[in-house]
Amino acid sequence: MTSRGAAGLCLHGLLVLFLGLLCGIPFGSAIVSGWGDDAVRAWKLAHLEGLQNGILLLALAGASRWMILSARQQAIAVWGAILAAWGNVIGAALGALTGYRGLAPEGPLANWLVFVAFMFGMWGVLVAVPVAAAGVLAWGRDPENASQP
């Protein structure tokens, strides 16, 4: 992967991580102020989606030196992971704000928005991670890399 692709993953990873940290504020308030179990669950999810997806992007950026990807594969891995991270954190935050979980494509617009955001998250990561893993396998199969630390 190019350094530009890794930098994109790193930038978006930090931004998603920051949004997850911000979602920790209402999460803490929901616990302390007794907003109810549903609000606590929803804000906990939003907080953790941001943290986990931000860390995923940072991990992919860190592992990028061990990936051999074509330009097309890199675009798929980078943008799939970025869309997944943003989809998951936005879906969870919208769900916490609106009270909808987005578990099915039905109901009011707010539920649809949460559902669609989570679909970006699901499909993005299901495409990006195997492509990145294939890049690592390609790096490992290259005999020139066998002696590198």
VEXVEX-521138 format. One line per field, with one value per atom (N, C-alpha, C): chain; x, y, z; atom name. Coordinates in nm, 4 decimals, padded with zeros to 6 digits. Layout:
BEGIN
lumdren (A, ...)
u (X, ...)
v (Y, ...)
w (Z, ...)
vexfi (CA, ...)
REM end
This chain:
BEGIN
lumdren (A, A, A, A, A, A, A, A, A, A, A, A, A, A, A, A, A, A, A, A, A, A, A, A, A, A, A, A, A, A, A, A, A, A, A, A, A, A, A, A, A, A, A, A, A, A, A, A, A, A, A, A, A, A, A, A, A, A, A, A, A, A, A, A, A, A, A, A, A, A, A, A, A, A, A, A, A, A, A, A, A, A, A, A, A, A, A, A, A, A, A, A, A, A, A, A, A, A, A, A, A, A, A, A, A, A, A, A, A, A, A, A, A, A, A, A, A, A, A, A, A, A, A, A, A, A, A, A, A, A, A, A, A, A, A, A, A, A, A, A, A, A, A, A, A, A, A, A, A, A, A, A, A, A, A, A, A, A, A, A, A, A, A, A, A, A, A, A, A, A, A, A, A, A, A, A, A, A, A, A, A, A, A, A, A, A, A, A, A, A, A, A, A, A, A, A, A, A, A, A, A, A, A, A, A, A, A, A, A, A, A, A, A, A, A, A, A, A, A, A, A, A, A, A, A, A, A, A, A, A, A, A, A, A, A, A, A, A, A, A, A, A, A, A, A, A, A, A, A, A, A, A, A, A, A, A, A, A, A, A, A, A, A, A, A, A, A, A, A, A, A, A, A, A, A, A, A, A, A, A, A, A, A, A, A, A, A, A, A, A, A, A, A, A, A, A, A, A, A, A, A, A, A, A, A, A, A, A, A, A, A, A, A, A, A, A, A, A, A, A, A, A, A, A, A, A, A, A, A, A, A, A, A, A, A, A, A, A, A, A, A, A, A, A, A, A, A, A, A, A, A, A, A, A, A, A, A, A, A, A, A, A, A, A, A, A, A, A, A, A, A, A, A, A, A, A, A, A, A, A, A, A, A, A, A, A, A, A, A, A, A, A, A, A, A, A, A, A, A, A, A, A, A, A, A, A, A, A, A, A, A, A, A, A, A, A, A, A, A, A, A, A, A, A, A, A, A, A, A, A, A, A, A, A, A, A, A, A, A, A, A, A, A, A, A, A, A)
u (00.0847, 00.0000, 00.0896, 00.0454, 00.1232, 00.1110, 00.2055, 00.1994, 00.0777, 00.0328, -00.0872, -00.2116, -00.2221, -00.3334, -00.3290, -00.2097, -00.1948, -00.2274, -00.1860, -00.2156, -00.3656, -00.4354, -00.5805, -00.6474, -00.6026, -00.6560, -00.6281, -00.5078, -00.4697, -00.5541, -00.5702, -00.6494, -00.7935, -00.8568, -00.9956, -01.0065, -00.9070, -00.9073, -00.9071, -00.8254, -00.8206, -00.9505, -01.0097, -01.1363, -01.2501, -01.2583, -01.3616, -01.3395, -01.2154, -01.1825, -01.2263, -01.2007, -01.2411, -01.3924, -01.4658, -01.6115, -01.6590, -01.5941, -01.6267, -01.6006, -01.4918, -01.4635, -01.5704, -01.6126, -01.7189, -01.8493, -01.8769, -01.9979, -01.9898, -01.8721, -01.8579, -01.9177, -01.9310, -01.9886, -02.1351, -02.2208, -02.3589, -02.3706, -02.2793, -02.2808, -02.2666, -02.1684, -02.1499, -02.2692, -02.3233, -02.4412, -02.5612, -02.5771, -02.6892, -02.6797, -02.5580, -02.5388, -02.5665, -02.5023, -02.5096, -02.6480, -02.7107, -02.8391, -02.9599, -02.9378, -03.0482, -03.1415, -03.0848, -03.1661, -03.2409, -03.2068, -03.2720, -03.1781, -03.2146, -03.1293, -03.1108, -03.2167, -03.2055, -03.1085, -03.1148, -03.0233, -02.8797, -02.8604, -02.7252, -02.6704, -02.7517, -02.7082, -02.6726, -02.7580, -02.7373, -02.6111, -02.5901, -02.4710, -02.3442, -02.3564, -02.2403, -02.1981, -02.2977, -02.2684, -02.2017, -02.2558, -02.1977, -02.0541, -02.0318, -01.8973, -01.8012, -01.8423, -01.7535, -01.7354, -01.8387, -01.8235, -01.7148, -01.7148, -01.6116, -01.4733, -01.4610, -01.3304, -01.2817, -01.3669, -01.3250, -01.2966, -01.3823, -01.3612, -01.2435, -01.2224, -01.1038, -00.9765, -00.9767, -00.8596, -00.8398, -00.9494, -00.9365, -00.8639, -00.9034, -00.8377, -00.6909, -00.6617, -00.5219, -00.4412, -00.5030, -00.4337, -00.4052, -00.5018, -00.4782, -00.3680, -00.3679, -00.2617, -00.1259, -00.1206, 00.0050, 00.0537, -00.0398, -00.0037, 00.0204, -00.0047, 00.0003, 00.1376, 00.2418, 00.3753, 00.3943, 00.3101, 00.3180, 00.2105, 00.1617, 00.0591, 00.1098, 00.0933, 00.1179, -00.0186, -00.0619, -00.1930, -00.1815, -00.2618, -00.2714, -00.3413, -00.3407, -00.4086, -00.5569, -00.6172, -00.7598, -00.7842, -00.7004, -00.7147, -00.6954, -00.5990, -00.5763, -00.6986, -00.7551, -00.8745, -00.9886, -01.0065, -01.1125, -01.0871, -00.9632, -00.9310, -00.9429, -00.8860, -00.8856, -01.0266, -01.0943, -01.2262, -01.3337, -01.3185, -01.4123, -01.4014, -01.2791, -01.2586, -01.3046, -01.2750, -01.3162, -01.4685, -01.5339, -01.6809, -01.7407, -01.6802, -01.7288, -01.7191, -01.6054, -01.5855, -01.6844, -01.6960, -01.7903, -01.9340, -01.9667, -02.1026, -02.1393, -02.0480, -02.0763, -02.0898, -01.9995, -02.0067, -02.1232, -02.1503, -02.2640, -02.3957, -02.4040, -02.5244, -02.5531, -02.4498, -02.4694, -02.5051, -02.4398, -02.4706, -02.6117, -02.6497, -02.7867, -02.8893, -02.8569, -02.9461, -02.9631, -02.8534, -02.8612, -02.9390, -02.9197, -02.9894, -03.1392, -03.1757, -03.3160, -03.3934, -03.3225, -03.3889, -03.4202, -03.3784, -03.4005, -03.2743, -03.2936, -03.1793, -03.1384, -03.2240, -03.1888, -03.1666, -03.2397, -03.2196, -03.2829, -03.3783, -03.4454, -03.4791, -03.4872, -03.5201, -03.6699, -03.7130, -03.8556, -03.8749, -03.9988, -04.0360, -04.0056, -03.9888, -03.9661, -03.8278, -03.8124, -03.6874, -03.5668, -03.5790, -03.4660, -03.4173, -03.5087, -03.4697, -03.3997, -03.4518, -03.3888, -03.2462, -03.2253, -03.0913, -02.9934, -03.0384, -02.9537, -02.9238, -03.0248, -03.0076, -02.9069, -02.9230, -02.8332, -02.6901, -02.6742, -02.5393, -02.4725, -02.5468, -02.4902, -02.4626, -02.5393, -02.5117, -02.3784, -02.3486, -02.2168, -02.1087, -02.1342, -02.0379, -02.0159, -02.1253, -02.1144, -02.0460, -02.0964, -02.0411, -01.8999, -01.8742, -01.7402, -01.6336, -01.6586, -01.5585, -01.5498, -01.6626, -01.6599, -01.5859, -01.5691, -01.4921, -01.3474, -01.3290, -01.1963, -01.0995, -01.1444, -01.0533, -00.9993, -01.0826, -01.0246, -00.9287, -00.9557, -00.8637, -00.7305, -00.7364, -00.6131, -00.5384, -00.6118, -00.5484, -00.4814, -00.5452, -00.4841, -00.3548, -00.3520, -00.2300, -00.1175, -00.1514, -00.0506, -00.0008, -00.0917, -00.0498, 00.0430, 00.0121, 00.0983, 00.2368, 00.2413, 00.3706, 00.4491, 00.3807, 00.4460, 00.4961, 00.4321, 00.4733, 00.5913, 00.6209, 00.7306, 00.8620, 00.9476, 01.0731, 01.1640, 01.1561, 01.2393, 01.2054, 01.0838, 01.0414, 01.0734, 01.1167, 01.1399, 01.2496, 01.3495, 01.4612, 01.4437, 01.3365, 01.3159, 01.2547, 01.2941, 01.2360, 01.0921)
v (-00.1168, 00.0000, 00.1237, 00.2259, 00.3488, 00.4241, 00.5149, 00.5952, 00.6876, 00.7269, 00.8109, 00.7344, 00.6071, 00.5246, 00.5057, 00.4801, 00.4631, 00.5923, 00.7051, 00.8341, 00.8609, 00.8234, 00.8396, 00.7562, 00.6325, 00.5468, 00.6075, 00.6595, 00.7174, 00.8408, 00.9303, 01.0519, 01.0181, 00.9352, 00.8989, 00.8188, 00.7363, 00.6625, 00.7557, 00.8592, 00.9543, 01.0331, 01.0708, 01.1451, 01.0595, 00.9348, 00.8433, 00.8166, 00.7971, 00.7764, 00.8973, 01.0176, 01.1396, 01.1478, 01.1134, 01.1143, 01.0127, 00.8977, 00.7992, 00.8518, 00.9247, 00.9851, 01.0878, 01.1674, 01.2645, 01.1957, 01.0804, 01.0053, 00.9493, 00.9492, 00.9079, 01.0081, 01.1336, 01.2362, 01.2051, 01.1898, 01.1535, 01.0140, 00.9240, 00.7918, 00.8054, 00.8827, 00.9059, 00.9771, 01.0739, 01.1455, 01.0530, 00.9629, 00.8686, 00.7798, 00.7413, 00.6577, 00.7386, 00.8541, 00.9345, 00.9951, 01.0393, 01.1099, 01.0177, 00.8889, 00.7938, 00.8098, 00.8182, 00.8331, 00.7052, 00.5963, 00.4687, 00.3725, 00.2454, 00.1404, 00.1526, 00.1902, 00.2016, 00.3120, 00.4252, 00.5355, 00.4979, 00.4325, 00.3892, 00.2939, 00.1951, 00.0986, 00.1683, 00.2607, 00.3279, 00.4141, 00.4902, 00.5763, 00.4952, 00.3830, 00.2944, 00.2405, 00.1998, 00.1506, 00.2589, 00.3807, 00.4900, 00.5173, 00.5181, 00.5412, 00.4319, 00.3063, 00.1954, 00.1792, 00.2085, 00.2014, 00.2975, 00.4177, 00.5143, 00.4682, 00.4172, 00.3721, 00.2519, 00.1513, 00.0290, 00.0517, 00.1278, 00.1497, 00.2430, 00.3401, 00.4247, 00.3432, 00.2542, 00.1681, 00.0726, 00.0229, -00.0639, 00.0092, 00.1334, 00.2086, 00.2337, 00.2659, 00.2873, 00.1579, 00.0453, -00.0838, -00.1163, -00.0904, -00.1139, -00.0231, 00.1022, 00.1951, 00.1439, 00.0965, 00.0456, -00.0806, -00.1638, -00.2890, -00.2693, -00.1503, -00.1269, -00.1543, -00.1448, -00.1690, -00.3144, -00.4018, -00.5442, -00.5869, -00.4925, -00.5235, -00.4892, -00.5847, -00.5572, -00.5571, -00.4385, -00.4219, -00.3449, -00.3836, -00.3029, -00.1724, -00.0773, 00.0501, 00.0276, -00.0633, -00.0935, -00.1600, -00.2572, -00.3245, -00.2259, -00.1362, -00.0372, 00.0520, 00.0971, 00.1821, 00.1090, -00.0188, -00.0980, -00.1123, -00.1462, -00.1655, -00.0355, 00.0714, 00.1990, 00.2559, 00.2700, 00.3343, 00.2448, 00.1138, 00.0229, 00.0357, 00.0400, 00.0522, 00.1884, 00.2930, 00.4279, 00.4391, 00.3923, 00.3962, 00.3118, 00.1990, 00.1135, 00.1851, 00.2457, 00.3126, 00.4272, 00.5117, 00.6236, 00.5740, 00.4722, 00.4189, 00.3670, 00.2942, 00.2381, 00.3454, 00.4414, 00.5425, 00.6386, 00.6736, 00.7624, 00.6889, 00.5638, 00.4858, 00.4740, 00.4459, 00.4318, 00.5652, 00.6727, 00.8044, 00.8487, 00.8281, 00.8615, 00.7778, 00.6515, 00.5644, 00.6138, 00.6561, 00.7067, 00.8383, 00.9235, 01.0524, 01.0376, 00.9417, 00.9297, 00.8220, 00.7288, 00.6189, 00.5005, 00.5070, 00.3957, 00.3114, 00.1812, 00.0895, 00.0527, 00.0743, 00.0442, -00.1029, -00.1888, -00.3326, -00.3880, -00.3150, -00.3603, -00.2376, -00.2557, -00.1432, -00.1134, -00.0481, -00.0214, 00.1001, 00.1418, 00.2453, 00.3862, 00.4760, 00.6169, 00.6416, 00.7597, 00.7987, 00.7814, 00.8170, 00.8055, 00.6608, 00.5660, 00.4252, 00.3850, 00.4319, 00.4032, 00.4576, 00.5785, 00.6380, 00.5574, 00.5145, 00.4309, 00.2982, 00.2379, 00.1107, 00.1241, 00.2265, 00.2461, 00.2730, 00.3539, 00.3802, 00.2500, 00.1670, 00.0397, -00.0553, -00.0443, -00.1274, -00.0874, 00.0435, 00.0864, 00.0263, 00.0269, -00.0303, -00.1778, -00.2507, -00.3955, -00.4325, -00.3789, -00.4172, -00.3638, -00.2445, -00.1880, -00.2735, -00.3170, -00.3964, -00.5376, -00.5927, -00.7274, -00.7322, -00.6180, -00.6110, -00.5699, -00.4701, -00.4129, -00.5086, -00.5742, -00.6571, -00.7763, -00.8507, -00.9596, -00.9107, -00.7949, -00.7410, -00.7053, -00.6420, -00.6098, -00.7380, -00.8391, -00.9666, -01.0312, -01.0197, -01.0717, -00.9970, -00.8678, -00.7895, -00.8352, -00.8723, -00.9243, -01.0605, -01.1443, -01.2743, -01.2563, -01.1603, -01.1329, -01.0883, -01.0055, -00.9611, -01.0807, -01.1697, -01.2856, -01.3858, -01.3904, -01.4844, -01.4329, -01.3061, -01.2458, -01.2864, -01.3612, -01.4091, -01.2978, -01.1796, -01.0675, -01.0228, -01.0491, -01.0059, -01.1073, -01.2264, -01.3332, -01.2982, -01.2239, -01.1933, -01.0600, -00.9864, -00.8570, -00.8758, -00.7906, -00.8017, -00.7546)
w (00.0000, 00.0000, 00.0000, -00.0682, -00.0723, 00.0595, 00.0814, 00.2036, 00.2014, 00.0828, 00.0730, 00.1206, 00.0819, 00.1278, 00.2787, 00.3316, 00.4767, 00.5507, 00.4941, 00.5575, 00.5593, 00.4526, 00.4493, 00.5566, 00.5717, 00.6781, 00.8151, 00.8330, 00.9611, 00.9926, 00.8969, 00.9186, 00.9548, 00.8737, 00.9016, 01.0314, 01.0600, 01.1855, 01.3060, 01.2997, 01.4107, 01.4223, 01.3092, 01.3128, 01.3668, 01.3223, 01.3720, 01.5206, 01.5602, 01.7007, 01.7842, 01.7339, 01.8046, 01.8190, 01.7122, 01.7215, 01.8260, 01.8315, 01.9336, 02.0738, 02.0904, 02.2204, 02.2570, 02.1599, 02.1859, 02.2250, 02.1633, 02.1987, 02.3406, 02.3988, 02.5375, 02.6346, 02.5928, 02.6810, 02.7104, 02.6072, 02.6394, 02.6996, 02.6693, 02.7316, 02.8827, 02.9254, 03.0685, 03.1308, 03.0588, 03.1091, 03.1225, 03.0275, 03.0322, 03.1561, 03.1926, 03.3113, 03.4382, 03.4471, 03.5695, 03.5904, 03.4820, 03.4941, 03.4856, 03.4679, 03.4664, 03.3472, 03.2262, 03.1052, 03.0697, 03.1319, 03.1031, 03.0323, 03.0398, 02.9837, 02.8327, 02.7600, 02.6141, 02.5740, 02.6422, 02.6113, 02.6458, 02.7600, 02.7982, 02.6935, 02.6514, 02.5510, 02.4198, 02.3764, 02.2479, 02.2493, 02.3562, 02.3620, 02.3857, 02.4551, 02.4706, 02.3344, 02.2540, 02.1193, 02.0353, 02.0392, 01.9602, 02.0034, 02.1332, 02.1865, 02.1391, 02.1544, 02.1192, 01.9689, 01.8899, 01.7434, 01.6976, 01.7524, 01.7150, 01.7549, 01.8768, 01.9233, 01.8427, 01.8279, 01.7599, 01.6122, 01.5457, 01.4029, 01.3773, 01.4649, 01.4526, 01.4683, 01.5669, 01.5891, 01.4718, 01.4137, 01.2957, 01.1824, 01.1564, 01.0490, 01.0820, 01.2075, 01.2473, 01.2362, 01.2697, 01.2570, 01.1108, 01.0237, 00.8802, 00.8278, 00.8728, 00.8314, 00.8784, 01.0029, 01.0566, 00.9865, 00.9427, 00.8749, 00.7256, 00.6764, 00.5314, 00.4704, 00.5489, 00.4926, 00.4519, 00.5042, 00.4720, 00.3736, 00.2932, 00.1936, 00.0543, -00.0360, -00.1776, -00.2448, -00.2882, -00.3488, -00.4789, -00.5759, -00.6977, -00.6614, -00.7518, -00.7263, -00.6993, -00.7730, -00.7540, -00.6188, -00.5836, -00.4548, -00.3395, -00.3546, -00.2498, -00.2333, -00.3442, -00.3369, -00.2672, -00.2988, -00.2362, -00.0864, -00.0494, 00.0919, 00.1704, 00.1166, 00.1881, 00.1985, 00.0853, 00.0881, 00.1472, 00.1330, 00.1995, 00.3500, 00.4015, 00.5456, 00.5970, 00.5222, 00.5626, 00.5646, 00.4590, 00.4566, 00.5689, 00.5956, 00.7043, 00.8379, 00.8642, 00.9928, 01.0112, 00.9089, 00.9193, 00.9256, 00.8476, 00.8507, 00.9880, 01.0506, 01.1826, 01.2897, 01.2913, 01.3973, 01.3743, 01.2501, 01.2228, 01.2481, 01.2051, 01.2311, 01.3801, 01.4582, 01.6028, 01.6680, 01.6260, 01.6829, 01.6450, 01.5185, 01.4776, 01.5534, 01.5730, 01.6494, 01.7924, 01.8535, 01.9910, 01.9964, 01.8970, 01.8943, 01.8695, 01.7840, 01.7426, 01.8176, 01.8800, 01.9475, 01.8580, 01.7319, 01.6394, 01.6293, 01.6063, 01.6013, 01.4596, 01.3617, 01.2240, 01.1963, 01.2638, 01.2475, 01.1203, 01.0630, 00.9410, 00.8564, 00.7237, 00.6354, 00.6375, 00.7424, 00.7591, 00.8483, 00.8576, 00.9523, 00.9063, 01.0011, 00.9690, 00.9081, 00.8536, 00.7867, 00.8776, 01.0043, 01.0970, 01.1060, 01.1111, 01.1158, 00.9865, 00.8734, 00.7441, 00.7394, 00.7890, 00.7875, 00.8724, 00.9887, 01.0748, 01.0048, 00.9458, 00.8752, 00.7605, 00.6787, 00.5637, 00.6103, 00.7138, 00.7650, 00.8098, 00.8823, 00.9267, 00.8093, 00.7021, 00.5842, 00.5202, 00.5165, 00.4695, 00.5582, 00.6884, 00.7814, 00.7585, 00.7437, 00.7272, 00.5956, 00.4847, 00.3554, 00.3348, 00.3856, 00.3701, 00.4339, 00.5560, 00.6261, 00.5695, 00.5235, 00.4657, 00.3326, 00.2692, 00.1447, 00.1735, 00.2571, 00.2792, 00.3489, 00.4526, 00.5316, 00.4522, 00.3772, 00.2972, 00.1885, 00.1298, 00.0284, 00.0944, 00.2114, 00.2832, 00.3218, 00.3665, 00.4022, 00.2807, 00.1644, 00.0418, 00.0106, 00.0409, 00.0221, 00.1129, 00.2349, 00.3279, 00.2799, 00.2329, 00.1783, 00.0590, -00.0270, -00.1433, -00.0977, 00.0062, 00.0591, 00.1127, 00.1849, 00.2432, 00.1414, 00.0258, -00.0796, -00.1612, -00.1507, -00.2272, -00.1609, -00.2333, -00.1721, -00.1249, -00.1842, -00.1401, 00.0019, 00.0463, 00.1789, 00.2872, 00.2486, 00.3448, 00.4451, 00.4037, 00.4933, 00.5657, 00.5356, 00.6005, 00.7379, 00.8333, 00.9685, 00.9737)
vexfi (N, CA, C, N, CA, C, N, CA, C, N, CA, C, N, CA, C, N, CA, C, N, CA, C, N, CA, C, N, CA, C, N, CA, C, N, CA, C, N, CA, C, N, CA, C, N, CA, C, N, CA, C, N, CA, C, N, CA, C, N, CA, C, N, CA, C, N, CA, C, N, CA, C, N, CA, C, N, CA, C, N, CA, C, N, CA, C, N, CA, C, N, CA, C, N, CA, C, N, CA, C, N, CA, C, N, CA, C, N, CA, C, N, CA, C, N, CA, C, N, CA, C, N, CA, C, N, CA, C, N, CA, C, N, CA, C, N, CA, C, N, CA, C, N, CA, C, N, CA, C, N, CA, C, N, CA, C, N, CA, C, N, CA, C, N, CA, C, N, CA, C, N, CA, C, N, CA, C, N, CA, C, N, CA, C, N, CA, C, N, CA, C, N, CA, C, N, CA, C, N, CA, C, N, CA, C, N, CA, C, N, CA, C, N, CA, C, N, CA, C, N, CA, C, N, CA, C, N, CA, C, N, CA, C, N, CA, C, N, CA, C, N, CA, C, N, CA, C, N, CA, C, N, CA, C, N, CA, C, N, CA, C, N, CA, C, N, CA, C, N, CA, C, N, CA, C, N, CA, C, N, CA, C, N, CA, C, N, CA, C, N, CA, C, N, CA, C, N, CA, C, N, CA, C, N, CA, C, N, CA, C, N, CA, C, N, CA, C, N, CA, C, N, CA, C, N, CA, C, N, CA, C, N, CA, C, N, CA, C, N, CA, C, N, CA, C, N, CA, C, N, CA, C, N, CA, C, N, CA, C, N, CA, C, N, CA, C, N, CA, C, N, CA, C, N, CA, C, N, CA, C, N, CA, C, N, CA, C, N, CA, C, N, CA, C, N, CA, C, N, CA, C, N, CA, C, N, CA, C, N, CA, C, N, CA, C, N, CA, C, N, CA, C, N, CA, C, N, CA, C, N, CA, C, N, CA, C, N, CA, C, N, CA, C, N, CA, C, N, CA, C, N, CA, C, N, CA, C, N, CA, C, N, CA, C, N, CA, C, N, CA, C, N, CA, C, N, CA, C, N, CA, C, N, CA, C, N, CA, C, N, CA, C, N, CA, C, N, CA, C, N, CA, C, N, CA, C, N, CA, C, N, CA, C, N, CA, C, N, CA, C)
REM end
